[in-house]
């Protein structure tokens, strides 16, 4: 909001990347900016975001109706859309992009690999969204048979957390949810990991830990439960 409306309004126009093939030609970012300006103008008692919704629906067909939708899904699409419309990347940088070789990954310690991954990400991604909303998490996988281990770093702009503890109207401890997110997980046959030493898919141990956090951290609380539809007669 500050970036679009206040001291960075000129930067918003300057950063607009209408030629980005992964963006919307600037239409999503512009529609969001128009909505913000109307909301913050102080000139309206109520505002209908109709044009904003029409624009979103034209690029994401799942929203092209009057049904109820998931708020996190919309937020994710909107943040990604604004990022691509305001992506400051240089096309020449993409053509000269240097990929991280697999053997190079195995030879690096964690800090070096994290820095290399982030710099590699910035070659293609450079926007207000990257500046404020994105961080990295570290994924570690270990084979239970030969103890081979693999580490990689991934970029995230939101975290989906499973609610743990009491949910019957009692407060949920966010720290416990984050601990659950970072716990060791035993992969089953549906998502087995291929071990290059054992030459087979194995039920490896996997853990995901936060390596860096953005200025603005979006937490998605998964407030749903699974109920079997199996009938007993």
N, C-alpha and C positions, 0 to 999 in steps of 0.2 A: 504493500500500500504506500509506504513512504517512497519507495523507488519510483513508482508510477506517478504519484500525485505531488510530491513535494520537491525536495532539492534535486532529485535525480530525474525529473520529468524530461529534460533535454536528453539525458543519457538513454532513457527508454526509447525515444525516437531514433537516436543514433544506433542503438543496438539492434533495432528491428532488422531481421534477416528474412526478407520475403523470398529469397532465392533458395533457401534451404529445402531440399527435396523431402526431408523428413518432417518438415513443419507444415503449417496450414497457409503459408503465404502471408503470415502475420495476422490472419483474421481472428484466431482464438485470443491472442494477446490483446489485440485492439478491442475486441468485444468485452473482454474482462476489464480493460482500462475504462471503457465507456461506462460500464456498470459501476465501477468504483467511483468515478467522477460524479455520477448521478447520486450515489448513496451519500457521498461526503459533501455535496454541494450545499446542503441545508435548504434546498428550494422545494423539496417534495415531502408530502406527508406519507406517501407510500409509493413504492416503485415496483413495476412489473418487469422481471428480468426476461421478458419474452424473446427479445432479439439475441440475448446471450444464450438462451436455451436453443434457439434455432441454429445458431452458429455451432454450438457444441454438437448438436444432433447431426449436422451436415458432415461432420468428420468422425463421429462415433455413432453408428447406426443403432447401437443398443439403447441409446437415449432418445431415439426418434419416436417417442410415444408418450403417453401420459401415465405410465405405470410407476409404481414405487421402485426406486433403485437404491443400490448400496452407496452410502455417502463416501466410503473410502475409495470405491471404484471411480467415482466422479472426481474426487480430489486427486487421485493418482493420474487420471487422464489430463486434468487441467494443469497440474504441475509439469507433467511431461510436455504438454502442448505449449505452455508458456516458455519452457526451456528451449525447445526447438525453434520457436518463433524469435527468441531473443539470443540465439546462440551466436557468439562472436567469432566462431571458428573460421579459419582461413582455408579455402579449398586447396590451396597449394600444400598446406600442412598435411591434409589428408592424403594427398598423393605421395608425399614423402614419409608417411607414417611408418614407424619402426615397430615391428611386432616383437613380443617377448618370446624367445625360443624356450621350449620345454626344458632342455638341458641347462639353460641359463637360470631358469627358475629354481631347479634343484640345487644349484651351486650357491644361491643367495641365502643370507640370513634374513630373518623376518623384517627388520627395519629397512634393509636395502630393497627387498622385494616390494614392500609397501610403498616406498617412495617411487620405485620404478612403475608400479601399477598406477599410482595417482598421476604421475607425469604422462603416462601413456593415455590415461583417460582424458587429461586436459588437452591433448592434441585434437580431440574431436568434440570436446564438450567444454564450453566456456560461457557461462551465463550467470545472471543473478541467482538462478536456482542452484547452480553448482556452488556459488559463493556462500550461500546461506543455508541450503537445505540438504547438502549431500555429505556423507561420511563414508567410512570403509569398515567392513567387518572381515574378520579372519576366519576361514574355514579350515579345520584340521581333520584329516581322515587317517585312520590307522588300521592296517590289516591284522586280524586276530591270529593269523597263522605264521606269517614271516616277519611281522612287526614293521613292514614297510609303511612309511608315513608320507603324506602329501599335504602341503599347505598352499593355499591361494587366498588372494584378497579380492573382494568384490565391493562395488559401489552400491550404496543404498540411499534412498531419500525418505524412507519410512520403515518402521519396524512393526511387524504383526506379532502381537504378544498374546499367548494363551492365558486366560484368567485362572489363577490358582488360589486355593484357599477358599474361604467361605464366600458364597455368592448370593446368600438369601437376605439381601438388603444390607449386609455388613460391608464396611469399607474393605477394598482390596489393596493389599500392600504391593505397590508398584515394584519395589525392590525384589520381592519374591517372583514377580512375573518376569523380570529381567534375568534373574538367576535361572529360572526355568528355561528361558530362551537360550541360555549359554550352557545348558547341561550337556553331558555326554549322551549321545543317542546311538542305539544299536540299530543299524540299517537292516531291514528285512529283505526278503527275496524280491519284493516289488521295486525297491530302489537300491539294490546291491551295487557295490563299487567294484570296478574291474582293477584287480591288482596285477601290475605288469611283471611282478616277480613270480607270483603263483600262476599267472596266465589264466585266470578265471575270475568270475564274479564272486565276491565274498561279502559276508555280513559284517562289514567294517564298523568301527566306532567313529562317530562323527561329532564334532562340536563346532559351534559358531560363537565367536566372541567379538565384542565391539572393539575395534582398533582405534577409531577416531569418531567423534560425534560432531555434527554440524552446529551452527549457532542456533538454528531452529530445528528441534528434533520432533518429528511427527510419530506418534505412537498410535497404532491401530489395535484396539482391544477387541479380540475375537469373542464377542458375546453371543455365542450360539452353541447349542448342543445337538448331538446326533441322536435321533430316535429311530429305532428300527420299525419298518413298516410290515414286518413279518406277522402273519396271522396264525393264530392257533385255533383249530376247530375241533 
